Amino acid sequence: MPDKNLINEWLRQLYQDAIDEATSSIANERLWANGSDGDAREAHLANAENLEEYVRVLGTKLEEIPA
């Protein structure tokens, strides 16, 4: 029988790692946006916005995992 506690821990770690990576990517996109103009700036800001939503969704999923 599968160990649900272990599986939940793996899921928590998976989501947390993805959140950490995306958060770092958001900071990088904002730095690139600050050094860019025009379409490039807008592209970096759009990437940051998409990553922020990704982090929000992952955070929601993380909170849904039973302790």
C-alpha positions in Angstrom: 0.0 0.0 0.0 1.4 3.4 -1.0 2.7 5.7 1.8 0.4 8.7 1.4 2.4 10.8 3.9 5.5 10.2 1.9 3.8 11.0 -1.4 2.3 14.2 0.1 5.8 15.2 1.2 7.2 14.7 -2.2 4.4 16.8 -3.7 5.0 19.6 -1.2 8.6 19.6 -2.1 7.9 19.5 -5.8 5.5 22.5 -5.6 7.9 24.4 -3.3 10.8 23.9 -5.6 8.7 25.1 -8.5 7.6 28.2 -6.5 11.2 29.0 -5.6 12.4 28.6 -9.2 9.6 30.7 -10.6 10.1 33.4 -8.0 13.7 33.7 -9.0 12.7 33.8 -12.6 10.3 36.7 -11.8 13.1 38.7 -10.3 15.2 38.0 -13.4 12.4 39.1 -15.8 12.0 42.3 -13.9 15.7 43.0 -14.2 15.6 42.4 -17.9 12.5 44.6 -18.2 14.3 47.4 -16.4 17.2 47.2 -18.9 14.9 47.0 -22.0 12.5 49.2 -23.8 9.6 48.9 -26.2 8.5 45.4 -27.2 11.3 43.7 -25.3 10.3 45.4 -22.1 6.7 44.4 -22.5 7.7 40.8 -23.2 9.7 40.6 -20.0 6.9 42.2 -18.0 4.4 39.7 -19.5 6.7 36.8 -18.6 6.9 38.1 -15.0 3.1 38.4 -14.9 2.6 34.9 -16.2 5.1 33.6 -13.7 3.4 35.4 -10.8 0.1 33.6 -11.7 2.0 30.3 -11.9 3.3 30.9 -8.4 -0.2 31.8 -7.2 -1.7 28.6 -8.6 1.2 26.5 -7.2 0.7 28.1 -3.8 -3.0 27.2 -3.9 -2.2 23.6 -4.8 0.5 23.4 -2.1 -2.0 24.5 0.5 -4.4 21.8 -0.7 -2.0 19.0 0.2 -3.0 17.3 3.4 -0.5 17.7 6.3 
